[in-house]
Amino acid sequence: MAPFDQNSQSLLPRHLYAAPGVASAFARSISMPSVGTVESSYMAAPVGASSDRRSSSFPIAAPSEPGKIEMYSPAFYAACTVGGILSCGLTHMAVTPLDLVKCNMQIDPAKYKSIGSGFGILLKEQGPRGFFRGWVPTLLGYSAQGACKFGFYEYFKKYYSDLAGPENAEKYRTFIYLAGSASAEFIADVALCPFEAVKVRVQTKPGFARGLADGFPRFVASEGYLGLYKGLVPLWGRQIPYTMMKFACFEKTVELLYQHVVPVPKSECSKSTQLGISFAGGYIAGVFCAIVSHPADNLVSFLNNAKGATVGEAVKQIGILGLFTRGLPLRIVMIGTLTGAQWGIYDSFKVFVGLPTTGGVAKK
């Protein structure tokens, strides 16, 4: 596909990361009404402005060297998918001990009354190795989820921007972040759900299984293959709001950091500074993610642990207050750190392969 084939691709993606020289040539080859200045790295730039002004408004120039990845090409989406695998799979596996304590606090609060006592009980009953029980389904499940989450987010963000057109995509960019992330997570949870079901059962039922290899067939023998998706609707209820907050809050936070905190435009920041901002934006987004998605997280843990239980029974037993508070402090710490690390890893991988970091706005 030609780099600026206006018949097969919208103008929007080609403005996003165009190098100054390319942008000038592009502006001379077509005309388009001005839609205002760039306020997001994913929104359109004004074509009617002079080439000097337009060049200074690009957050990061696109890699133009031979062999570098072209934006919105199949290689671009493949790179985002790999970045998602690394960011989600590795981080979730690393916090397995926290997740293990959190799940047990949700399932048996009478026994696991606090974070400290939870770790103490698990250490006494299962030893140090017990803290990483369920790490294999965690790694595989969240790697699959991350691949779909980040890869499809980039795809849907471009797709919805194209549908909206440059002016509306600029004006309603937050809604595009929300719609793109929700669409991506809907798909990602289908990939995650079977692994999440086995993980919760392994972590909260001592003696059920040692991990995925023996836990998966035992789960299927007990509840059938459809049982692996018993928690899909609550998982959607947990993960879709979580991911909408994760991506939209991240994009907005990074935009504000570059506008009001960082003293120079993003294009003048070092890569290490940009990656630091990615981590900070991710951590802030993660705190809000944990709060928004916590009630559904309690439901997922309960349903995957109690055979034949329904959502109504779970709500009745846990209670409304318990849905919002049980295990929340630990989850805020876990999800904040997790989300910050995910954005740091994801953007680090993008930089490694020659792509710009996510989000941000150039200062005028």
Backbone torsions as a table, in degrees:
resi	resn	phi	psi	omega
1	MET	NA	132.5	179.5
2	ALA	-65.7	146.5	-175.1
3	PRO	-56.8	-34.0	-178.2
4	PHE	-129.2	55.0	177.7
5	ASP	-79.7	96.5	-174.0
6	GLN	-71.9	-12.8	178.5
7	ASN	-81.3	-27.0	-174.7
8	SER	-109.2	-12.8	179.2
9	GLN	-137.5	152.1	178.6
10	SER	-72.9	165.5	176.7
11	LEU	-71.0	-26.1	-171.4
12	LEU	-56.9	-53.9	-176.5
13	PRO	-62.6	-32.2	-175.8
14	ARG	-73.1	-15.7	175.9
15	HIS	-83.7	-19.1	-163.3
16	LEU	-64.1	-47.9	-173.8
17	TYR	-128.9	23.1	-176.2
18	ALA	-64.4	137.6	175.2
19	ALA	-70.5	154.9	-175.0
20	PRO	-54.6	-43.1	-179.1
21	GLY	-64.7	-41.2	178.8
22	VAL	-66.9	-40.6	-179.6
23	ALA	-61.4	-39.9	-179.8
24	SER	-65.0	-43.1	178.8
25	ALA	-64.5	-39.2	180.0
26	PHE	-64.3	-41.7	-179.4
27	ALA	-64.5	-33.0	179.2
28	ARG	-74.2	-24.2	-174.3
29	SER	-86.6	-22.5	-179.8
30	ILE	-137.4	168.7	173.6
31	SER	-131.1	148.2	-177.8
32	MET	-158.6	141.2	179.5
33	PRO	-60.2	143.6	178.9
34	SER	-65.3	140.2	179.6
35	VAL	-120.0	15.7	178.5
36	GLY	98.8	-179.9	-175.2
37	THR	-86.3	163.5	179.0
38	VAL	-72.4	130.4	173.8
39	GLU	-123.1	-2.6	176.3
40	SER	-149.2	148.2	-178.8
41	SER	-66.9	-7.8	179.2
42	TYR	-109.8	5.8	-178.7
43	MET	-105.3	168.0	-173.5
44	ALA	-79.2	156.1	177.6
45	ALA	-104.0	157.3	179.6
46	PRO	-71.6	125.0	-179.3
47	VAL	-84.8	-25.6	-177.1
48	GLY	-77.3	-9.3	-178.1
49	ALA	-77.6	167.8	178.2
50	SER	-68.4	159.5	-177.6
51	SER	-65.1	-32.9	-179.8
52	ASP	-67.5	-44.2	179.1
53	ARG	-64.1	-43.0	-178.2
54	ARG	-65.4	-38.6	-178.8
55	SER	-62.9	-39.1	-177.1
56	SER	-73.7	-12.7	-175.9
57	SER	-93.8	-1.9	178.6
58	PHE	-83.5	125.8	179.7
59	PRO	-58.8	-47.3	-178.8
60	ILE	-144.5	136.4	178.4
61	ALA	-73.6	146.2	179.2
62	ALA	-70.7	145.4	175.2
63	PRO	-65.2	127.0	-176.5
64	SER	-113.9	-4.1	-179.4
65	GLU	-68.7	151.7	178.4
66	PRO	-57.6	138.0	178.5
67	GLY	89.2	-11.0	178.1
68	LYS	-74.8	162.1	-173.4
69	ILE	-83.0	129.6	176.5
70	GLU	-80.9	135.7	-179.9
71	MET	-59.2	136.4	175.3
72	TYR	63.3	21.5	171.2
73	SER	-89.5	168.3	174.9
74	PRO	-55.2	-36.4	178.7
75	ALA	-65.3	-34.7	177.5
76	PHE	-63.2	-48.6	-179.6
77	TYR	-66.5	-34.2	176.4
78	ALA	-64.5	-41.0	178.6
79	ALA	-64.5	-41.5	178.1
80	CYS	-64.9	-35.6	177.2
81	THR	-65.1	-45.2	178.2
82	VAL	-64.1	-42.2	176.7
83	GLY	-59.5	-37.9	177.1
84	GLY	-66.4	-39.0	177.0
85	ILE	-60.0	-49.2	-177.8
86	LEU	-64.8	-43.3	-173.8
87	SER	-69.5	-41.1	-176.0
88	CYS	-86.4	-45.5	-177.1
89	GLY	-62.6	-48.6	-176.3
90	LEU	-69.5	-40.5	-177.2
91	THR	-70.5	-42.1	178.7
92	HIS	-65.5	-37.8	177.1
93	MET	-64.2	-38.5	-177.8
94	ALA	-64.9	-31.0	-178.6
95	VAL	-99.6	21.6	178.1
96	THR	-53.5	-43.2	178.6
97	PRO	-58.6	-42.9	178.1
98	LEU	-64.4	-42.1	179.9
99	ASP	-64.4	-37.6	-180.0
100	LEU	-63.4	-47.1	178.6
101	VAL	-64.7	-42.3	-179.5
102	LYS	-60.3	-45.9	-179.9
103	CYS	-62.6	-41.1	-179.7
104	ASN	-70.7	-33.3	174.7
105	MET	-65.2	-34.4	179.3
106	GLN	-73.0	-36.8	-175.9
107	ILE	-82.3	-40.4	-175.1
108	ASP	-135.0	72.6	-176.3
109	PRO	-67.0	-21.2	178.3
110	ALA	-68.2	-33.6	-179.9
111	LYS	-88.8	-45.2	-178.1
112	TYR	-102.6	84.6	-170.2
113	LYS	-82.5	-23.6	-178.5
114	SER	-150.8	170.9	179.8
115	ILE	-63.3	-46.8	-178.7
116	GLY	-62.4	-46.6	-179.6
117	SER	-68.2	-31.6	178.2
118	GLY	-63.0	-46.5	177.3
119	PHE	-63.7	-39.4	-179.9
120	GLY	-64.0	-43.1	179.9
121	ILE	-64.5	-44.9	180.0
122	LEU	-64.5	-39.7	178.7
123	LEU	-64.4	-41.0	-178.9
124	LYS	-69.1	-41.2	-174.4
125	GLU	-83.8	-32.3	-171.7
126	GLN	-123.6	-9.2	-179.8
127	GLY	77.8	174.8	-177.6
128	PRO	-57.3	-35.6	-178.5
129	ARG	-65.8	-23.5	-179.2
130	GLY	-66.3	-21.0	-179.3
131	PHE	-67.9	-19.6	-179.7
132	PHE	-110.4	21.8	174.9
133	ARG	-65.2	128.3	-178.5
134	GLY	90.3	14.0	-176.5
135	TRP	-71.2	-28.4	-178.8
136	VAL	-69.5	-52.4	176.1
137	PRO	-62.3	-28.8	176.2
138	THR	-65.1	-49.5	-178.9
139	LEU	-61.7	-49.4	-176.9
140	LEU	-69.9	-42.3	-177.6
141	GLY	-65.1	-46.0	-177.4
142	TYR	-80.4	-18.6	169.8
143	SER	-67.6	-44.4	177.2
144	ALA	-64.0	-41.8	178.5
145	GLN	-63.7	-44.1	-179.2
146	GLY	-63.2	-37.7	178.0
147	ALA	-59.0	-46.5	-179.3
148	CYS	-73.9	-40.4	-176.1
149	LYS	-60.1	-53.8	-175.4
150	PHE	-80.0	-40.9	-180.0
151	GLY	-63.2	-47.4	-179.7
152	PHE	-73.7	-27.6	176.0
153	TYR	-61.3	-47.2	178.8
154	GLU	-61.7	-38.8	180.0
155	TYR	-66.7	-50.8	-176.5
156	PHE	-68.9	-31.9	178.1
157	LYS	-62.7	-43.6	177.0
158	LYS	-67.9	-42.5	-177.2
159	TYR	-61.3	-48.2	-179.4
160	TYR	-70.1	-31.7	175.1
161	SER	-64.6	-40.7	177.9
162	ASP	-64.1	-41.4	179.3
163	LEU	-64.0	-39.1	-176.9
164	ALA	-74.1	-29.8	-174.0
165	GLY	88.3	158.2	-173.0
166	PRO	-56.3	-44.9	-175.7
167	GLU	-68.2	-45.9	179.6
168	ASN	-70.9	-33.7	177.6
169	ALA	-63.7	-36.2	176.0
170	GLU	-69.8	-44.7	-175.1
171	LYS	-70.4	-38.7	-175.2
172	TYR	-113.8	38.1	-174.6
173	ARG	-61.8	-34.1	179.3
174	THR	-64.0	-38.9	177.1
175	PHE	-65.8	-32.8	177.1
176	ILE	-68.7	-40.4	175.1
177	TYR	-59.8	-43.8	-178.1
178	LEU	-66.0	-45.7	-179.1
179	ALA	-67.0	-42.1	-179.6
180	GLY	-64.5	-43.1	-179.6
181	SER	-69.7	-37.6	178.2
182	ALA	-64.5	-43.0	179.5
183	SER	-63.2	-42.0	-179.7
184	ALA	-65.9	-42.1	-177.2
185	GLU	-70.5	-30.9	176.6
186	PHE	-56.7	-42.1	178.4
187	ILE	-74.1	-42.7	-175.4
188	ALA	-61.5	-35.5	-177.5
189	ASP	-70.4	-27.1	175.5
190	VAL	-64.4	-37.1	177.8
191	ALA	-72.9	-34.9	-176.2
192	LEU	-78.6	-35.0	-164.9
193	CYS	-53.0	-47.9	-179.0
194	PRO	-61.5	-40.5	179.3
195	PHE	-67.2	-38.1	179.5
196	GLU	-65.6	-38.4	179.4
197	ALA	-62.4	-46.6	180.0
198	VAL	-67.5	-41.1	-179.0
199	LYS	-58.6	-48.9	-178.2
200	VAL	-63.2	-41.5	-179.7
201	ARG	-64.7	-41.4	179.4
202	VAL	-65.9	-38.9	-175.0
203	GLN	-78.4	-25.3	-172.5
204	THR	-113.3	-4.8	178.2
205	LYS	-120.5	89.3	179.3
206	PRO	-55.0	132.5	179.6
207	GLY	88.9	-9.1	-179.7
208	PHE	-65.3	-49.0	180.0
209	ALA	-168.0	163.2	178.4
210	ARG	-87.0	-25.6	-177.3
211	GLY	-175.8	-152.7	-175.4
212	LEU	-71.7	-40.4	-173.4
213	ALA	-58.9	-44.4	178.6
214	ASP	-96.7	-23.1	-179.0
215	GLY	-71.9	-38.1	-178.4
216	PHE	-62.2	-52.5	179.8
217	PRO	-64.9	-32.1	178.2
218	ARG	-68.9	-38.5	178.0
219	PHE	-64.4	-45.5	-179.4
220	VAL	-64.8	-40.9	179.0
221	ALA	-63.1	-32.4	-177.5
222	SER	-81.4	-41.9	-171.3
223	GLU	-126.9	0.8	179.7
224	GLY	78.8	169.8	-178.8
225	TYR	-66.3	-33.8	178.1
226	LEU	-65.3	-26.4	178.1
227	GLY	-62.8	-24.9	177.9
228	LEU	-64.6	-22.8	-178.7
229	TYR	-108.7	15.5	178.8
230	LYS	-60.6	-33.0	-178.5
231	GLY	-95.6	14.9	-175.4
232	LEU	-64.8	-46.2	-178.1
233	VAL	-63.8	-48.2	173.9
234	PRO	-61.2	-32.7	177.6
235	LEU	-64.7	-42.8	173.1
236	TRP	-59.2	-43.0	180.0
237	GLY	-62.4	-31.0	177.7
238	ARG	-83.3	-48.9	-168.0
239	GLN	-82.2	-34.6	-177.4
240	ILE	-67.7	-49.6	173.9
241	PRO	-60.3	-38.5	178.5
242	TYR	-58.4	-48.9	-176.3
243	THR	-72.1	-36.8	175.0
244	MET	-58.7	-44.8	177.2
245	MET	-67.1	-40.4	-177.5
246	LYS	-59.1	-45.6	-175.6
247	PHE	-84.0	-46.8	-178.0
248	ALA	-66.7	-43.6	179.3
249	CYS	-66.2	-39.5	177.6
250	PHE	-61.0	-50.5	-177.6
251	GLU	-59.5	-43.7	-178.5
252	LYS	-69.5	-40.8	-179.5
253	THR	-63.6	-45.3	179.3
254	VAL	-63.4	-40.6	177.2
255	GLU	-59.0	-45.3	-179.8
256	LEU	-68.2	-36.2	178.0
257	LEU	-62.5	-43.0	178.4
258	TYR	-70.2	-29.7	-179.7
259	GLN	-76.4	-41.2	-167.2
260	HIS	-120.2	-13.5	-176.1
261	VAL	-112.3	-49.8	-178.2
262	VAL	-75.1	129.3	-173.7
263	PRO	-77.6	-9.4	-179.0
264	VAL	-128.4	160.1	177.1
265	PRO	-60.5	157.8	-179.5
266	LYS	-58.0	-36.9	-178.2
267	SER	-63.9	-20.3	179.8
268	GLU	-99.1	-4.2	179.0
269	CYS	-79.5	146.7	174.7
270	SER	-70.2	161.2	178.8
271	LYS	-61.7	-37.3	179.6
272	SER	-65.1	-36.9	176.7
273	THR	-65.8	-43.7	179.4
274	GLN	-62.4	-40.1	179.4
275	LEU	-70.0	-33.9	174.8
276	GLY	-63.2	-39.5	177.1
277	ILE	-67.1	-37.1	176.8
278	SER	-60.7	-43.0	179.4
279	PHE	-65.8	-45.1	-179.0
280	ALA	-62.6	-45.1	177.9
281	GLY	-62.1	-38.2	178.6
282	GLY	-67.1	-39.0	-179.4
283	TYR	-66.2	-45.1	178.9
284	ILE	-61.0	-44.1	178.1
285	ALA	-62.3	-37.0	-177.6
286	GLY	-63.5	-35.3	178.2
287	VAL	-62.3	-46.2	178.5
288	PHE	-67.2	-36.3	177.7
289	CYS	-58.2	-45.6	-177.0
290	ALA	-61.9	-43.0	-178.0
291	ILE	-66.5	-45.1	-176.6
292	VAL	-65.1	-39.4	-171.0
293	SER	-98.5	1.0	-171.7
294	HIS	-66.2	-41.6	178.8
295	PRO	-56.3	-44.1	179.2
296	ALA	-67.5	-30.9	177.4
297	ASP	-63.3	-40.4	175.9
298	ASN	-62.6	-39.7	178.9
299	LEU	-65.2	-42.5	179.5
300	VAL	-60.3	-46.2	180.0
301	SER	-61.9	-42.5	-178.3
302	PHE	-66.6	-47.6	-175.7
303	LEU	-67.6	-35.6	179.1
304	ASN	-77.0	-11.2	179.0
305	ASN	-101.4	-29.8	-175.2
306	ALA	-103.9	112.3	-178.4
307	LYS	-64.8	127.7	175.8
308	GLY	77.9	3.3	-178.4
309	ALA	-74.0	152.9	178.1
310	THR	-111.2	167.8	179.2
311	VAL	-62.4	-41.4	179.1
312	GLY	-60.7	-42.5	177.9
313	GLU	-64.3	-38.3	179.3
314	ALA	-64.1	-45.0	-180.0
315	VAL	-63.4	-40.9	-179.5
316	LYS	-63.9	-41.6	-176.4
317	GLN	-76.2	-40.7	-177.7
318	ILE	-77.9	-38.3	-176.2
319	GLY	88.6	151.8	-178.0
320	ILE	-62.0	-46.4	179.6
321	LEU	-62.6	-41.1	179.1
322	GLY	-63.2	-35.0	178.4
323	LEU	-58.8	-37.0	-175.7
324	PHE	-89.6	-19.9	-170.6
325	THR	-119.2	-26.3	-174.1
326	ARG	-64.8	115.9	179.1
327	GLY	77.6	7.9	-174.1
328	LEU	-66.3	-46.8	-178.4
329	PRO	-56.1	-43.7	179.1
330	LEU	-65.0	-37.4	-178.7
331	ARG	-70.3	-33.0	176.5
332	ILE	-62.9	-46.0	177.5
333	VAL	-61.6	-45.9	-176.9
334	MET	-65.6	-47.9	-175.2
335	ILE	-73.6	-35.8	176.5
336	GLY	-60.4	-49.9	178.4
337	THR	-63.5	-43.8	-178.2
338	LEU	-60.2	-48.5	-176.2
339	THR	-68.7	-40.1	175.9
340	GLY	-60.8	-44.3	179.3
341	ALA	-66.2	-37.3	179.7
342	GLN	-62.4	-47.0	178.9
343	TRP	-66.5	-35.6	176.7
344	GLY	-62.8	-45.6	179.7
345	ILE	-67.7	-43.9	-178.1
346	TYR	-60.6	-49.2	-179.9
347	ASP	-70.7	-31.0	175.2
348	SER	-62.3	-40.9	178.6
349	PHE	-66.9	-40.2	178.1
350	LYS	-61.2	-42.5	176.9
351	VAL	-63.9	-39.9	-179.0
352	PHE	-58.9	-38.3	-178.7
353	VAL	-93.0	5.2	174.4
354	GLY	95.7	15.2	179.1
355	LEU	-100.8	156.9	177.6
356	PRO	-75.0	157.3	175.0
357	THR	-69.0	165.9	-174.8
358	THR	-84.5	136.9	171.0
359	GLY	79.1	179.4	177.6
360	GLY	105.2	160.4	-179.4
361	VAL	-141.4	141.8	178.5
362	ALA	-78.9	140.5	174.7
363	LYS	-81.1	145.0	179.2
364	LYS	-79.8	NA	NA
